[in-house]
Amino acid sequence: MLVIGQVAISIILIVLVLIQERGEGLGALFGGGGGGTPYHTRRGLEKVIFWSTIISAVIFAVLAIINLFII
């Protein structure tokens, strides 16, 4: 049962990492975007995805440690 939970969290974690947007994307590579700094404030859905990714990673790590001690 623990392994199934770990697989489910890992799939969620993969999806969350893949849907995160990266700064200005390829537009900055070709001279667009203007900003000069790679840092920006996360707002709205981007902030929710960011924190969900962190929480999922922590849950995955905890499940991996528990799985290590059980097996």
PyMOL Python script that loads the backbone (N, CA, C, O; Angstrom):
from pymol import cmd

cmd.read_pdbstr("""\
ATOM      1  N   MET A   1       0.822  -1.197   0.000  1.00  0.00           N
ATOM      2  CA  MET A   1       0.000   0.000   0.000  1.00  0.00           C
ATOM      3  C   MET A   1       0.865   1.259   0.000  1.00  0.00           C
ATOM      4  O   MET A   1       0.544   2.256  -0.648  1.00  0.00           O
ATOM      5  N   LEU A   2       1.963   1.188   0.740  1.00  0.00           N
ATOM      6  CA  LEU A   2       2.876   2.332   0.814  1.00  0.00           C
ATOM      7  C   LEU A   2       3.532   2.611  -0.532  1.00  0.00           C
ATOM      8  O   LEU A   2       3.740   3.766  -0.904  1.00  0.00           O
ATOM      9  N   VAL A   3       3.855   1.549  -1.254  1.00  0.00           N
ATOM     10  CA  VAL A   3       4.490   1.702  -2.566  1.00  0.00           C
ATOM     11  C   VAL A   3       3.527   2.357  -3.558  1.00  0.00           C
ATOM     12  O   VAL A   3       3.940   3.166  -4.388  1.00  0.00           O
ATOM     13  N   ILE A   4       2.253   2.005  -3.469  1.00  0.00           N
ATOM     14  CA  ILE A   4       1.255   2.606  -4.356  1.00  0.00           C
ATOM     15  C   ILE A   4       1.143   4.107  -4.090  1.00  0.00           C
ATOM     16  O   ILE A   4       1.045   4.904  -5.024  1.00  0.00           O
ATOM     17  N   GLY A   5       1.157   4.482  -2.825  1.00  0.00           N
ATOM     18  CA  GLY A   5       1.138   5.899  -2.480  1.00  0.00           C
ATOM     19  C   GLY A   5       2.366   6.627  -2.979  1.00  0.00           C
ATOM     20  O   GLY A   5       2.274   7.769  -3.430  1.00  0.00           O
ATOM     21  N   GLN A   6       3.512   5.980  -2.903  1.00  0.00           N
ATOM     22  CA  GLN A   6       4.751   6.595  -3.367  1.00  0.00           C
ATOM     23  C   GLN A   6       4.728   6.774  -4.891  1.00  0.00           C
ATOM     24  O   GLN A   6       5.186   7.793  -5.408  1.00  0.00           O
ATOM     25  N   VAL A   7       4.197   5.791  -5.593  1.00  0.00           N
ATOM     26  CA  VAL A   7       4.083   5.915  -7.048  1.00  0.00           C
ATOM     27  C   VAL A   7       3.125   7.044  -7.419  1.00  0.00           C
ATOM     28  O   VAL A   7       3.402   7.819  -8.335  1.00  0.00           O
ATOM     29  N   ALA A   8       2.001   7.139  -6.711  1.00  0.00           N
ATOM     30  CA  ALA A   8       1.026   8.197  -6.991  1.00  0.00           C
ATOM     31  C   ALA A   8       1.629   9.580  -6.737  1.00  0.00           C
ATOM     32  O   ALA A   8       1.450  10.491  -7.544  1.00  0.00           O
ATOM     33  N   ILE A   9       2.341   9.740  -5.621  1.00  0.00           N
ATOM     34  CA  ILE A   9       2.977  11.027  -5.314  1.00  0.00           C
ATOM     35  C   ILE A   9       4.054  11.344  -6.338  1.00  0.00           C
ATOM     36  O   ILE A   9       4.226  12.502  -6.718  1.00  0.00           O
ATOM     37  N   SER A  10       4.787  10.321  -6.792  1.00  0.00           N
ATOM     38  CA  SER A  10       5.834  10.573  -7.786  1.00  0.00           C
ATOM     39  C   SER A  10       5.248  11.050  -9.109  1.00  0.00           C
ATOM     40  O   SER A  10       5.826  11.916  -9.766  1.00  0.00           O
ATOM     41  N   ILE A  11       4.108  10.492  -9.505  1.00  0.00           N
ATOM     42  CA  ILE A  11       3.450  10.947 -10.738  1.00  0.00           C
ATOM     43  C   ILE A  11       2.965  12.383 -10.582  1.00  0.00           C
ATOM     44  O   ILE A  11       3.125  13.199 -11.490  1.00  0.00           O
ATOM     45  N   ILE A  12       2.374  12.691  -9.435  1.00  0.00           N
ATOM     46  CA  ILE A  12       1.929  14.064  -9.164  1.00  0.00           C
ATOM     47  C   ILE A  12       3.114  15.017  -9.185  1.00  0.00           C
ATOM     48  O   ILE A  12       3.019  16.113  -9.738  1.00  0.00           O
ATOM     49  N   LEU A  13       4.224  14.610  -8.590  1.00  0.00           N
ATOM     50  CA  LEU A  13       5.420  15.449  -8.547  1.00  0.00           C
ATOM     51  C   LEU A  13       5.974  15.691  -9.946  1.00  0.00           C
ATOM     52  O   LEU A  13       6.377  16.811 -10.261  1.00  0.00           O
ATOM     53  N   ILE A  14       6.001  14.674 -10.780  1.00  0.00           N
ATOM     54  CA  ILE A  14       6.474  14.826 -12.159  1.00  0.00           C
ATOM     55  C   ILE A  14       5.601  15.806 -12.922  1.00  0.00           C
ATOM     56  O   ILE A  14       6.112  16.677 -13.626  1.00  0.00           O
ATOM     57  N   VAL A  15       4.295  15.670 -12.788  1.00  0.00           N
ATOM     58  CA  VAL A  15       3.363  16.572 -13.488  1.00  0.00           C
ATOM     59  C   VAL A  15       3.552  18.013 -13.006  1.00  0.00           C
ATOM     60  O   VAL A  15       3.582  18.936 -13.820  1.00  0.00           O
ATOM     61  N   LEU A  16       3.679  18.212 -11.699  1.00  0.00           N
ATOM     62  CA  LEU A  16       3.849  19.564 -11.168  1.00  0.00           C
ATOM     63  C   LEU A  16       5.141  20.207 -11.650  1.00  0.00           C
ATOM     64  O   LEU A  16       5.163  21.399 -11.955  1.00  0.00           O
ATOM     65  N   VAL A  17       6.207  19.436 -11.721  1.00  0.00           N
ATOM     66  CA  VAL A  17       7.474  19.985 -12.204  1.00  0.00           C
ATOM     67  C   VAL A  17       7.362  20.353 -13.685  1.00  0.00           C
ATOM     68  O   VAL A  17       7.890  21.379 -14.113  1.00  0.00           O
ATOM     69  N   LEU A  18       6.682  19.522 -14.457  1.00  0.00           N
ATOM     70  CA  LEU A  18       6.584  19.778 -15.890  1.00  0.00           C
ATOM     71  C   LEU A  18       5.691  20.968 -16.228  1.00  0.00           C
ATOM     72  O   LEU A  18       5.912  21.628 -17.244  1.00  0.00           O
ATOM     73  N   ILE A  19       4.679  21.259 -15.393  1.00  0.00           N
ATOM     74  CA  ILE A  19       3.781  22.363 -15.739  1.00  0.00           C
ATOM     75  C   ILE A  19       4.256  23.711 -15.217  1.00  0.00           C
ATOM     76  O   ILE A  19       3.651  24.744 -15.505  1.00  0.00           O
ATOM     77  N   GLN A  20       5.342  23.699 -14.448  1.00  0.00           N
ATOM     78  CA  GLN A  20       5.854  24.987 -13.978  1.00  0.00           C
ATOM     79  C   GLN A  20       6.415  25.772 -15.150  1.00  0.00           C
ATOM     80  O   GLN A  20       7.148  25.237 -15.982  1.00  0.00           O
ATOM     81  N   GLU A  21       6.063  27.036 -15.204  1.00  0.00           N
ATOM     82  CA  GLU A  21       6.590  27.891 -16.243  1.00  0.00           C
ATOM     83  C   GLU A  21       7.952  28.389 -15.834  1.00  0.00           C
ATOM     84  O   GLU A  21       8.220  28.580 -14.648  1.00  0.00           O
ATOM     85  N   ARG A  22       8.797  28.597 -16.788  1.00  0.00           N
ATOM     86  CA  ARG A  22      10.142  29.036 -16.488  1.00  0.00           C
ATOM     87  C   ARG A  22      10.301  30.479 -16.902  1.00  0.00           C
ATOM     88  O   ARG A  22      10.343  30.780 -18.095  1.00  0.00           O
ATOM     89  N   GLY A  23      10.388  31.373 -15.945  1.00  0.00           N
ATOM     90  CA  GLY A  23      10.673  32.787 -16.177  1.00  0.00           C
ATOM     91  C   GLY A  23      10.010  33.359 -17.414  1.00  0.00           C
ATOM     92  O   GLY A  23       8.789  33.505 -17.468  1.00  0.00           O
ATOM     93  N   GLU A  24      10.816  33.677 -18.397  1.00  0.00           N
ATOM     94  CA  GLU A  24      10.320  34.295 -19.618  1.00  0.00           C
ATOM     95  C   GLU A  24      10.328  33.336 -20.787  1.00  0.00           C
ATOM     96  O   GLU A  24       9.922  33.705 -21.889  1.00  0.00           O
ATOM     97  N   GLY A  25      10.773  32.140 -20.576  1.00  0.00           N
ATOM     98  CA  GLY A  25      10.769  31.127 -21.620  1.00  0.00           C
ATOM     99  C   GLY A  25      11.780  31.417 -22.712  1.00  0.00           C
ATOM    100  O   GLY A  25      12.810  32.044 -22.460  1.00  0.00           O
ATOM    101  N   LEU A  26      11.495  30.971 -23.906  1.00  0.00           N
ATOM    102  CA  LEU A  26      12.423  31.145 -25.016  1.00  0.00           C
ATOM    103  C   LEU A  26      12.440  32.574 -25.545  1.00  0.00           C
ATOM    104  O   LEU A  26      13.341  32.936 -26.301  1.00  0.00           O
ATOM    105  N   GLY A  27      11.473  33.386 -25.167  1.00  0.00           N
ATOM    106  CA  GLY A  27      11.445  34.769 -25.633  1.00  0.00           C
ATOM    107  C   GLY A  27      12.676  35.540 -25.203  1.00  0.00           C
ATOM    108  O   GLY A  27      13.179  36.361 -25.969  1.00  0.00           O
ATOM    109  N   ALA A  28      13.172  35.302 -24.011  1.00  0.00           N
ATOM    110  CA  ALA A  28      14.358  35.996 -23.518  1.00  0.00           C
ATOM    111  C   ALA A  28      15.602  35.567 -24.278  1.00  0.00           C
ATOM    112  O   ALA A  28      16.551  36.340 -24.410  1.00  0.00           O
ATOM    113  N   LEU A  29      15.601  34.342 -24.775  1.00  0.00           N
ATOM    114  CA  LEU A  29      16.754  33.844 -25.517  1.00  0.00           C
ATOM    115  C   LEU A  29      16.958  34.619 -26.811  1.00  0.00           C
ATOM    116  O   LEU A  29      18.095  34.825 -27.235  1.00  0.00           O
ATOM    117  N   PHE A  30      15.883  35.043 -27.436  1.00  0.00           N
ATOM    118  CA  PHE A  30      15.967  35.751 -28.697  1.00  0.00           C
ATOM    119  C   PHE A  30      15.824  37.261 -28.543  1.00  0.00           C
ATOM    120  O   PHE A  30      15.474  37.951 -29.501  1.00  0.00           O
ATOM    121  N   GLY A  31      16.087  37.772 -27.362  1.00  0.00           N
ATOM    122  CA  GLY A  31      16.102  39.210 -27.158  1.00  0.00           C
ATOM    123  C   GLY A  31      14.811  39.802 -26.636  1.00  0.00           C
ATOM    124  O   GLY A  31      14.748  41.014 -26.429  1.00  0.00           O
ATOM    125  N   GLY A  32      13.809  39.029 -26.421  1.00  0.00           N
ATOM    126  CA  GLY A  32      12.554  39.570 -25.914  1.00  0.00           C
ATOM    127  C   GLY A  32      12.507  39.522 -24.406  1.00  0.00           C
ATOM    128  O   GLY A  32      13.415  38.985 -23.772  1.00  0.00           O
ATOM    129  N   GLY A  33      11.498  40.058 -23.844  1.00  0.00           N
ATOM    130  CA  GLY A  33      11.291  39.924 -22.416  1.00  0.00           C
ATOM    131  C   GLY A  33      11.807  41.058 -21.584  1.00  0.00           C
ATOM    132  O   GLY A  33      11.247  41.299 -20.514  1.00  0.00           O
ATOM    133  N   GLY A  34      12.781  41.741 -21.966  1.00  0.00           N
ATOM    134  CA  GLY A  34      13.244  42.927 -21.278  1.00  0.00           C
ATOM    135  C   GLY A  34      13.752  42.766 -19.873  1.00  0.00           C
ATOM    136  O   GLY A  34      14.833  43.305 -19.639  1.00  0.00           O
ATOM    137  N   GLY A  35      13.198  42.159 -18.963  1.00  0.00           N
ATOM    138  CA  GLY A  35      13.535  42.090 -17.550  1.00  0.00           C
ATOM    139  C   GLY A  35      14.946  42.040 -17.063  1.00  0.00           C
ATOM    140  O   GLY A  35      14.947  42.897 -16.179  1.00  0.00           O
ATOM    141  N   GLY A  36      15.880  41.648 -17.112  1.00  0.00           N
ATOM    142  CA  GLY A  36      17.264  41.548 -16.785  1.00  0.00           C
ATOM    143  C   GLY A  36      17.530  40.637 -15.609  1.00  0.00           C
ATOM    144  O   GLY A  36      18.641  40.129 -15.457  1.00  0.00           O
ATOM    145  N   THR A  37      16.546  40.425 -14.789  1.00  0.00           N
ATOM    146  CA  THR A  37      16.746  39.564 -13.626  1.00  0.00           C
ATOM    147  C   THR A  37      15.929  38.281 -13.758  1.00  0.00           C
ATOM    148  O   THR A  37      14.783  38.324 -14.204  1.00  0.00           O
ATOM    149  N   PRO A  38      16.498  37.155 -13.381  1.00  0.00           N
ATOM    150  CA  PRO A  38      15.737  35.907 -13.489  1.00  0.00           C
ATOM    151  C   PRO A  38      14.739  35.709 -12.347  1.00  0.00           C
ATOM    152  O   PRO A  38      13.971  34.746 -12.351  1.00  0.00           O
ATOM    153  N   TYR A  39      14.750  36.612 -11.380  1.00  0.00           N
ATOM    154  CA  TYR A  39      13.887  36.462 -10.217  1.00  0.00           C
ATOM    155  C   TYR A  39      12.606  37.259 -10.396  1.00  0.00           C
ATOM    156  O   TYR A  39      12.629  38.372 -10.921  1.00  0.00           O
ATOM    157  N   HIS A  40      11.510  36.699  -9.967  1.00  0.00           N
ATOM    158  CA  HIS A  40      10.236  37.402 -10.005  1.00  0.00           C
ATOM    159  C   HIS A  40       9.350  36.871  -8.883  1.00  0.00           C
ATOM    160  O   HIS A  40       9.610  35.809  -8.316  1.00  0.00           O
ATOM    161  N   THR A  41       8.325  37.609  -8.582  1.00  0.00           N
ATOM    162  CA  THR A  41       7.397  37.209  -7.524  1.00  0.00           C
ATOM    163  C   THR A  41       6.369  36.251  -8.093  1.00  0.00           C
ATOM    164  O   THR A  41       5.759  36.520  -9.128  1.00  0.00           O
ATOM    165  N   ARG A  42       6.182  35.137  -7.414  1.00  0.00           N
ATOM    166  CA  ARG A  42       5.166  34.179  -7.841  1.00  0.00           C
ATOM    167  C   ARG A  42       3.816  34.624  -7.308  1.00  0.00           C
ATOM    168  O   ARG A  42       3.682  34.994  -6.142  1.00  0.00           O
ATOM    169  N   ARG A  43       2.829  34.584  -8.172  1.00  0.00           N
ATOM    170  CA  ARG A  43       1.484  34.999  -7.772  1.00  0.00           C
ATOM    171  C   ARG A  43       0.459  34.035  -8.319  1.00  0.00           C
ATOM    172  O   ARG A  43       0.679  33.381  -9.339  1.00  0.00           O
ATOM    173  N   GLY A  44      -0.638  33.955  -7.644  1.00  0.00           N
ATOM    174  CA  GLY A  44      -1.771  33.165  -8.118  1.00  0.00           C
ATOM    175  C   GLY A  44      -1.481  31.690  -8.269  1.00  0.00           C
ATOM    176  O   GLY A  44      -0.945  31.047  -7.367  1.00  0.00           O
ATOM    177  N   LEU A  45      -1.846  31.162  -9.431  1.00  0.00           N
ATOM    178  CA  LEU A  45      -1.714  29.740  -9.702  1.00  0.00           C
ATOM    179  C   LEU A  45      -0.246  29.304  -9.702  1.00  0.00           C
ATOM    180  O   LEU A  45       0.064  28.188  -9.286  1.00  0.00           O
ATOM    181  N   GLU A  46       0.644  30.159 -10.157  1.00  0.00           N
ATOM    182  CA  GLU A  46       2.070  29.833 -10.168  1.00  0.00           C
ATOM    183  C   GLU A  46       2.588  29.571  -8.752  1.00  0.00           C
ATOM    184  O   GLU A  46       3.410  28.680  -8.539  1.00  0.00           O
ATOM    185  N   LYS A  47       2.103  30.350  -7.797  1.00  0.00           N
ATOM    186  CA  LYS A  47       2.501  30.169  -6.400  1.00  0.00           C
ATOM    187  C   LYS A  47       1.953  28.862  -5.837  1.00  0.00           C
ATOM    188  O   LYS A  47       2.641  28.160  -5.096  1.00  0.00           O
ATOM    189  N   VAL A  48       0.722  28.542  -6.190  1.00  0.00           N
ATOM    190  CA  VAL A  48       0.101  27.290  -5.740  1.00  0.00           C
ATOM    191  C   VAL A  48       0.859  26.090  -6.300  1.00  0.00           C
ATOM    192  O   VAL A  48       1.123  25.129  -5.577  1.00  0.00           O
ATOM    193  N   ILE A  49       1.206  26.143  -7.575  1.00  0.00           N
ATOM    194  CA  ILE A  49       1.960  25.051  -8.196  1.00  0.00           C
ATOM    195  C   ILE A  49       3.335  24.921  -7.554  1.00  0.00           C
ATOM    196  O   ILE A  49       3.795  23.805  -7.310  1.00  0.00           O
ATOM    197  N   PHE A  50       3.996  26.035  -7.278  1.00  0.00           N
ATOM    198  CA  PHE A  50       5.319  26.032  -6.658  1.00  0.00           C
ATOM    199  C   PHE A  50       5.284  25.363  -5.290  1.00  0.00           C
ATOM    200  O   PHE A  50       6.094  24.482  -5.004  1.00  0.00           O
ATOM    201  N   TRP A  51       4.341  25.784  -4.443  1.00  0.00           N
ATOM    202  CA  TRP A  51       4.253  25.209  -3.099  1.00  0.00           C
ATOM    203  C   TRP A  51       3.761  23.765  -3.130  1.00  0.00           C
ATOM    204  O   TRP A  51       4.172  22.957  -2.297  1.00  0.00           O
ATOM    205  N   SER A  52       2.893  23.433  -4.073  1.00  0.00           N
ATOM    206  CA  SER A  52       2.436  22.049  -4.207  1.00  0.00           C
ATOM    207  C   SER A  52       3.591  21.129  -4.596  1.00  0.00           C
ATOM    208  O   SER A  52       3.660  19.983  -4.152  1.00  0.00           O
ATOM    209  N   THR A  53       4.494  21.639  -5.428  1.00  0.00           N
ATOM    210  CA  THR A  53       5.665  20.863  -5.815  1.00  0.00           C
ATOM    211  C   THR A  53       6.558  20.592  -4.617  1.00  0.00           C
ATOM    212  O   THR A  53       7.043  19.474  -4.446  1.00  0.00           O
ATOM    213  N   ILE A  54       6.777  21.595  -3.792  1.00  0.00           N
ATOM    214  CA  ILE A  54       7.614  21.432  -2.602  1.00  0.00           C
ATOM    215  C   ILE A  54       6.979  20.442  -1.628  1.00  0.00           C
ATOM    216  O   ILE A  54       7.657  19.561  -1.100  1.00  0.00           O
ATOM    217  N   ILE A  55       5.683  20.590  -1.395  1.00  0.00           N
ATOM    218  CA  ILE A  55       4.983  19.699  -0.473  1.00  0.00           C
ATOM    219  C   ILE A  55       4.989  18.261  -0.993  1.00  0.00           C
ATOM    220  O   ILE A  55       5.170  17.319  -0.221  1.00  0.00           O
ATOM    221  N   SER A  56       4.792  18.095  -2.299  1.00  0.00           N
ATOM    222  CA  SER A  56       4.821  16.753  -2.886  1.00  0.00           C
ATOM    223  C   SER A  56       6.207  16.123  -2.765  1.00  0.00           C
ATOM    224  O   SER A  56       6.324  14.925  -2.510  1.00  0.00           O
ATOM    225  N   ALA A  57       7.242  16.917  -2.944  1.00  0.00           N
ATOM    226  CA  ALA A  57       8.604  16.399  -2.813  1.00  0.00           C
ATOM    227  C   ALA A  57       8.890  15.963  -1.380  1.00  0.00           C
ATOM    228  O   ALA A  57       9.538  14.940  -1.160  1.00  0.00           O
ATOM    229  N   VAL A  58       8.413  16.729  -0.412  1.00  0.00           N
ATOM    230  CA  VAL A  58       8.612  16.365   0.990  1.00  0.00           C
ATOM    231  C   VAL A  58       7.844  15.083   1.320  1.00  0.00           C
ATOM    232  O   VAL A  58       8.374  14.195   1.988  1.00  0.00           O
ATOM    233  N   ILE A  59       6.608  14.987   0.856  1.00  0.00           N
ATOM    234  CA  ILE A  59       5.811  13.780   1.092  1.00  0.00           C
ATOM    235  C   ILE A  59       6.486  12.567   0.453  1.00  0.00           C
ATOM    236  O   ILE A  59       6.537  11.493   1.051  1.00  0.00           O
ATOM    237  N   PHE A  60       7.005  12.743  -0.767  1.00  0.00           N
ATOM    238  CA  PHE A  60       7.689  11.649  -1.443  1.00  0.00           C
ATOM    239  C   PHE A  60       8.920  11.206  -0.658  1.00  0.00           C
ATOM    240  O   PHE A  60       9.164  10.009  -0.513  1.00  0.00           O
ATOM    241  N   ALA A  61       9.691  12.159  -0.154  1.00  0.00           N
ATOM    242  CA  ALA A  61      10.891  11.827   0.618  1.00  0.00           C
ATOM    243  C   ALA A  61      10.524  11.099   1.915  1.00  0.00           C
ATOM    244  O   ALA A  61      11.180  10.128   2.292  1.00  0.00           O
ATOM    245  N   VAL A  62       9.482  11.570   2.589  1.00  0.00           N
ATOM    246  CA  VAL A  62       9.046  10.917   3.826  1.00  0.00           C
ATOM    247  C   VAL A  62       8.577   9.495   3.547  1.00  0.00           C
ATOM    248  O   VAL A  62       8.912   8.575   4.293  1.00  0.00           O
ATOM    249  N   LEU A  63       7.809   9.309   2.485  1.00  0.00           N
ATOM    250  CA  LEU A  63       7.363   7.956   2.132  1.00  0.00           C
ATOM    251  C   LEU A  63       8.540   7.060   1.773  1.00  0.00           C
ATOM    252  O   LEU A  63       8.531   5.872   2.097  1.00  0.00           O
ATOM    253  N   ALA A  64       9.554   7.610   1.110  1.00  0.00           N
ATOM    254  CA  ALA A  64      10.733   6.816   0.757  1.00  0.00           C
ATOM    255  C   ALA A  64      11.491   6.386   2.009  1.00  0.00           C
ATOM    256  O   ALA A  64      11.960   5.250   2.090  1.00  0.00           O
ATOM    257  N   ILE A  65      11.613   7.281   2.981  1.00  0.00           N
ATOM    258  CA  ILE A  65      12.302   6.939   4.235  1.00  0.00           C
ATOM    259  C   ILE A  65      11.510   5.897   5.018  1.00  0.00           C
ATOM    260  O   ILE A  65      12.085   4.947   5.549  1.00  0.00           O
ATOM    261  N   ILE A  66      10.191   6.072   5.090  1.00  0.00           N
ATOM    262  CA  ILE A  66       9.343   5.089   5.778  1.00  0.00           C
ATOM    263  C   ILE A  66       9.452   3.737   5.091  1.00  0.00           C
ATOM    264  O   ILE A  66       9.551   2.702   5.750  1.00  0.00           O
ATOM    265  N   ASN A  67       9.434   3.752   3.758  1.00  0.00           N
ATOM    266  CA  ASN A  67       9.549   2.517   2.992  1.00  0.00           C
ATOM    267  C   ASN A  67      10.904   1.846   3.229  1.00  0.00           C
ATOM    268  O   ASN A  67      10.993   0.619   3.237  1.00  0.00           O
ATOM    269  N   LEU A  68      11.940   2.628   3.419  1.00  0.00           N
ATOM    270  CA  LEU A  68      13.270   2.102   3.694  1.00  0.00           C
ATOM    271  C   LEU A  68      13.306   1.349   5.015  1.00  0.00           C
ATOM    272  O   LEU A  68      13.929   0.291   5.112  1.00  0.00           O
ATOM    273  N   PHE A  69      12.643   1.887   6.029  1.00  0.00           N
ATOM    274  CA  PHE A  69      12.673   1.260   7.346  1.00  0.00           C
ATOM    275  C   PHE A  69      11.717   0.088   7.485  1.00  0.00           C
ATOM    276  O   PHE A  69      11.943  -0.807   8.299  1.00  0.00           O
ATOM    277  N   ILE A  70      10.645   0.088   6.689  1.00  0.00           N
ATOM    278  CA  ILE A  70       9.660  -1.002   6.769  1.00  0.00           C
ATOM    279  C   ILE A  70      10.159  -2.252   6.060  1.00  0.00           C
ATOM    280  O   ILE A  70       9.992  -3.367   6.553  1.00  0.00           O
ATOM    281  N   ILE A  71      10.767  -2.057   4.911  1.00  0.00           N
ATOM    282  CA  ILE A  71      11.190  -3.233   4.110  1.00  0.00           C
ATOM    283  C   ILE A  71      12.523  -3.740   4.523  1.00  0.00           C
ATOM    284  O   ILE A  71      13.016  -4.714   3.955  1.00  0.00           O
TER     285      ILE A  71
END
""", "prot")
cmd.dss("prot")
cmd.show_as("cartoon", "prot")
cmd.util.cbc("prot")
cmd.orient("prot")
